[in-house]
């Protein structure tokens, strides 16, 4: 059972030596975000910067698996999706030290013929 449930407008956090909420410790915590996105068909670039572990799923399929202790590291993953609703899940864990996570997605433009 979760310790904390809330809605965040975006995943763009730098907690430094803190945590997302006073009810969570500054180290050794984990977070899961879920959201359904309605996307047009095309290729989307997911950009993820994480200080410690992160996994990103689209419709239950993992697109990024960086589940390890790490300094802030940025990943770019291009994903082709059909038009429709897509379930996005982001799992994050914080080991010790600084804590941060940023996740964004943008359609990639294709050149006109």
N, C-alpha and C positions, 0 to 999 in steps of 0.2 A: 504494500500500500504506500502511495506517495506521501512524503512528509509535507509537500507543498504543491498546490495546483494553482496556476494563474494563467492568464492570457497575455502574451507579449506581441506587440505590433510588429516587431522585427527581432531577428537574432543578431544583435550587434552589441556585445558586452565586453567591458574590460573591468573586471572586478579587482584587479591588482592582487593584493594579499587578502582580499575579502571573499565573500560568497554572494549568491543571488538574493539572499534573505537572511535576516538574523536567526531564523530557525534552523539554518544549515551551518555546518562547520566551515571554516575557511579552507580546509584541506580535506581531501578524500570524500568528495561528494560527486554525485552524478545527476544529470538532467536529461529529460527527453522532451522534445518538442514535436507536435504533430499538427498537420494542417492539410487541408485539401485545396489545391490550386486548380483553377480553370485556365488551361493553356491552349493557345492555338497550335496547330501542327508546326513543327520545326525543330531546330536544334537550339538548345539552351545551354549556356555556360553557367555552371554552379561554381562560385568562388567561395572557398571556405578557408578561414584563418583560425587556427586553434592552438592554444597553449595547453597541451596534453591531449588526451584521446578524443577522436571524433569518428562517427560513422554516419553516412547519409544514405537513405533509402528512397526510391521512388517506386510506388506501387508494390512495395515489399521486396524489391530487388536492390541489392546494395550497389551503390555507384561510387562510394568512397569508403575505404576501410583504413583508417590511420589511428588505430586503437593502441596507442603507446604514449609513454611519457615523452614530451618533446617541448622545446622552446617554441615560441610563436612561429608557425609554419603555414604557408599559403599553398593551397591546392586549387587547380582549375580542372573541372571535369565537364566535358561536352556530352550532352545527352539528347538523343533524338526522341521526340514524343509525338503521338498523334493528338489531334484535337480532342479535348474533353477534360474531365476531372482527373486529377492525379494526387494520390496520397503521398505526402512528403513526411518523412520521419528523420529527425536528427537526434542522435544519442551523443552525449558528451560526458567525459569524466575529468575531474580535476584531481591530480595526485597531490603534490606539495608545491609551495611557492606561488608565483603569479598565476592568475586564472583569467583567460579571455577566450571568446568565441565570436566569430562573425560569419554569417552565411547569407549569400545573396545569389540571385539568378537573373539572367537577362537573355533575351533571344539574340542569337547571332544573325547578323544580316548577311544575306547572300548577294553576290554581285548580280546585277541585271544582265540579261543576254543582249 
